[in-house]
Amino acid sequence: MKVTVCIGSSCHLKGSRTVVERLKELIEEKNLGDKVELAGTFCMGNCQKDVCVTVDDNVFSITPEGVDAFFETEVIAKL
């Protein structure tokens, strides 16, 4: 599974660094390093929303506060 977080300027201002750091922590805590690839990319074209994240090409808009819930529903539940 590939999880990609936008790190472009708009998403950076909305907390993409926090999102990336928390996703890294969750992947390590759950020992999913061999199942989940975390990547960053520049602008994904969803600048009007929260931080843009894709999971295997499905697009999501999340806040730094919503990372844990997102991880449970969109990553853990689909592994």
C-alpha positions in Angstrom: 0.0 0.0 0.0 1.4 3.4 -0.9 0.4 6.5 1.1 1.5 9.8 -0.4 1.3 13.1 1.4 1.4 16.5 -0.4 4.3 18.6 0.9 3.6 21.6 -1.4 3.4 25.1 0.0 -0.3 25.2 0.6 -0.4 21.8 2.4 2.7 22.6 4.3 1.0 25.6 5.8 -2.0 23.4 6.7 0.3 21.0 8.6 1.6 18.4 6.2 4.8 18.0 8.1 2.8 17.0 11.2 0.7 14.6 9.1 3.9 13.0 7.7 5.5 12.7 11.2 2.4 11.1 12.7 2.0 8.7 9.8 5.6 7.6 10.2 5.0 7.0 14.0 1.9 5.0 13.3 3.6 2.8 10.7 6.4 2.1 13.1 4.1 1.5 16.1 2.1 -1.0 14.1 5.2 -2.6 12.5 3.8 -2.0 9.0 7.0 -0.8 7.4 7.0 -3.8 5.1 3.3 -3.2 4.1 3.0 0.5 3.9 5.2 2.8 1.8 5.0 6.5 2.9 6.0 9.1 0.3 5.8 12.8 -0.2 5.1 14.8 -3.3 4.5 18.4 -4.3 1.2 19.9 -5.3 -1.6 17.4 -5.9 -4.1 19.9 -7.0 -6.4 19.9 -3.9 -5.1 23.2 -2.4 -8.6 24.4 -1.4 -9.0 21.6 1.1 -6.9 20.3 4.1 -3.7 18.3 3.6 -4.0 16.1 0.5 -3.2 12.5 1.0 -3.5 9.6 -1.4 -3.8 5.9 -0.5 -3.2 3.8 -3.6 -4.5 6.6 -5.8 -7.6 7.4 -3.7 -7.6 11.1 -2.7 -8.3 12.2 0.9 -8.2 15.6 2.6 -7.1 15.4 6.3 -6.1 17.6 9.1 -3.2 17.0 11.4 -5.8 16.2 14.2 -7.5 13.6 12.0 -4.4 11.5 11.2 -5.1 8.7 13.7 -8.7 8.2 12.6 -7.7 8.4 8.9 -5.0 5.8 9.5 -7.4 3.4 11.2 -10.1 3.7 8.5 -8.1 4.0 5.4 -4.9 2.1 6.1 -5.3 -0.4 8.8 -8.8 -1.5 7.7 -7.7 -2.0 4.2 -4.6 -4.1 4.8 
